[in-house]
Amino acid sequence: MKLVLNVIWLILSGLWMAIGYVVAGIICCILIVTIPFGIASFRIAGYALWPFGRTTVERRDAGAGSVIGNVVWVVFAGWWLALGHIVTGALQCVTIIGIPFGIANFKMIPISLLPLGREIVPTDQPFAGRY
């Protein structure tokens, strides 16, 4: 079932959202100082392509650097990526078949706003990042 959902997701919104994350990652990698943001953006692009069967958890070793980085991320890239998830999710929720995909888009808003200090793990081990 995860495979079917992921393939439909890829066609309906995953590809476009992943392209947005890749563009943000390329822009962030242009400057040396923002390379960690680019790496986080590329990591989330993979998650945006194939989200079903995976989830995000907080990393225990994330500290003040992640908080400061997340503030910078929200200002420069996070808000428009979150806006893309909101618009795409709302459009998908118009149809009954699209509701699960709209909900998946809404669930991706927190990681699009605050990507640093989070880890993407398979859903069969949802607490893998906490050990």
HELIX and SHEET records of a PDB file:
HELIX    1   1 LYS A    2  TRP A    9  1                                   8    
HELIX    2   2 LEU A   10  GLY A   14  3                                   5    
HELIX    3   3 LEU A   15  ILE A   30  1                                  16    
HELIX    4   4 ILE A   35  LEU A   49  1                                  15    
HELIX    5   5 ALA A   64  TRP A   73  1                                  10    
HELIX    6   6 VAL A   74  GLY A   78  3                                   5    
HELIX    7   7 TRP A   79  GLN A   92  1                                  14    
HELIX    8   8 ILE A   99  LYS A  107  1                                   9    
HELIX    9   9 ILE A  109  LEU A  113  1                                   5    
HELIX   10  10 ALA A  128  ARG A  130  5                                   3    
SHEET    1   A 2 ARG A  54  GLU A  58  0                                        
SHEET    2   A 2 ARG A 118  PRO A 122 -1                                        
END                                                                             
